[in-house]
Amino acid sequence: MLEGSCLCGKVKIQVPNEFEYMGNCHCSECRKFTGADYSSVGGISSAKFRFIAGEEDVTHYRKSAETELAFCKHCGSSLYSRKLTAGKHNLRLGMLNSKPSQQPSFHIFVGSKAPWHEINDQLEQFETTRVQ
């Protein structure tokens, strides 16, 4: 099992070390939500996501009919996006306290990446989203 937390430590989560995918999203919305050039996420079934502490300290923002964004209402840490119809949590990998066995394997929305950011690895790139 992997554990994760927000910056202030009030929110603590646990997930099995079995992400369905890991990737880097370069869309403008992820940049706004994380405040970074891109967001590294790991996708996992929502049924496998568990709060250890602080569920009441999480605020959700309904970005679209399909997506809710979650952050700590105390420190503002970006935690995850929840894909409602798909039943998935896209965990922000930076919140993990331990190293997962996988690592990101692709970049999505490179067509709208930050103009100052250069992708310098050999991971697969997708102009928009990737087909699963």
C-alpha positions in Angstrom: 0.0 0.0 0.0 1.1 3.6 -0.7 0.2 6.5 1.5 0.0 10.1 0.7 -0.7 13.5 2.3 -1.2 17.1 1.8 1.4 19.8 2.7 0.0 20.4 6.2 -0.6 16.7 6.9 -4.3 17.0 7.8 -5.3 14.9 4.7 -3.9 11.4 4.5 -4.8 8.8 1.9 -4.0 5.2 1.1 -4.1 3.4 -2.2 -2.7 0.0 -3.4 0.5 0.1 -5.4 -1.3 -0.8 -8.6 -2.0 2.3 -10.7 -3.8 1.5 -14.0 -1.7 4.2 -15.6 0.7 7.0 -14.8 1.3 10.0 -17.0 2.0 13.7 -17.3 -0.8 16.1 -18.3 0.2 19.4 -19.9 -3.3 20.9 -20.3 -3.9 24.5 -19.2 -6.4 23.3 -16.5 -3.9 21.0 -14.9 -1.3 23.8 -14.9 -3.8 26.1 -13.2 -4.8 23.5 -10.6 -1.2 22.5 -9.7 0.7 25.8 -10.4 3.3 23.8 -12.3 4.3 23.2 -15.9 2.4 19.9 -15.9 0.8 17.5 -13.6 2.0 13.9 -13.0 -0.9 11.7 -12.1 -1.6 8.0 -11.4 -5.0 6.6 -12.2 -6.7 4.2 -9.9 -10.2 2.9 -9.4 -12.1 5.1 -7.0 -13.1 1.9 -5.1 -9.4 1.5 -4.2 -8.9 5.0 -2.9 -9.2 5.4 0.9 -8.9 8.3 3.4 -6.8 7.6 6.5 -7.5 11.0 7.9 -8.9 14.4 6.9 -11.7 13.6 4.5 -13.6 16.5 6.1 -10.6 18.7 5.2 -11.0 18.2 1.5 -12.8 20.7 -0.7 -14.1 19.8 -4.1 -14.4 22.0 -7.2 -16.7 20.7 -9.9 -14.7 21.5 -13.0 -17.1 19.8 -15.4 -19.9 17.2 -15.5 -17.3 14.5 -15.4 -14.5 15.9 -13.2 -14.2 17.1 -9.7 -10.9 18.6 -8.4 -9.9 18.0 -4.8 -7.6 20.1 -2.6 -6.9 20.6 1.1 -9.0 23.4 2.5 -6.2 24.4 4.9 -2.9 24.3 2.9 -4.3 24.3 -0.6 -2.5 21.2 -1.8 -3.7 19.8 -5.0 -4.7 16.2 -4.2 -6.6 14.5 -7.1 -9.2 14.7 -9.7 -12.1 12.4 -9.6 -13.6 11.2 -12.8 -17.2 10.6 -11.9 -18.5 8.5 -14.8 -15.3 6.5 -15.2 -15.1 5.8 -11.4 -11.4 6.8 -11.3 -9.2 9.0 -9.1 -6.2 10.6 -10.8 -3.9 11.1 -7.8 -1.3 13.9 -8.0 1.9 11.8 -7.7 3.6 14.6 -5.7 1.3 13.8 -2.7 2.7 10.3 -2.3 4.9 9.7 0.7 6.5 6.6 -0.7 7.8 5.5 -4.1 5.3 3.6 -6.3 6.6 0.7 -8.3 5.6 2.4 -11.6 6.5 5.7 -13.1 4.8 8.0 -15.7 4.9 6.5 -19.2 3.3 9.2 -21.4 2.6 12.9 -21.9 -0.9 14.1 -22.8 -2.2 17.4 -24.1 1.3 18.3 -25.4 -0.5 20.5 -28.0 -1.3 23.0 -25.2 1.8 22.6 -23.1 3.4 25.6 -21.4 5.4 27.5 -24.2 8.5 27.6 -22.0 8.5 23.9 -21.2 10.5 21.5 -23.3 9.8 17.8 -23.0 13.2 16.1 -22.9 12.4 12.4 -22.3 11.5 9.6 -24.6 8.0 8.9 -23.2 5.1 8.6 -25.7 3.4 12.0 -26.4 -0.2 12.7 -27.4 -1.4 15.9 -28.9 -4.6 15.7 -26.7 -5.7 12.7 -24.7 -4.5 9.2 -25.2 -6.8 6.4 -26.3 -7.2 3.6 -23.8 
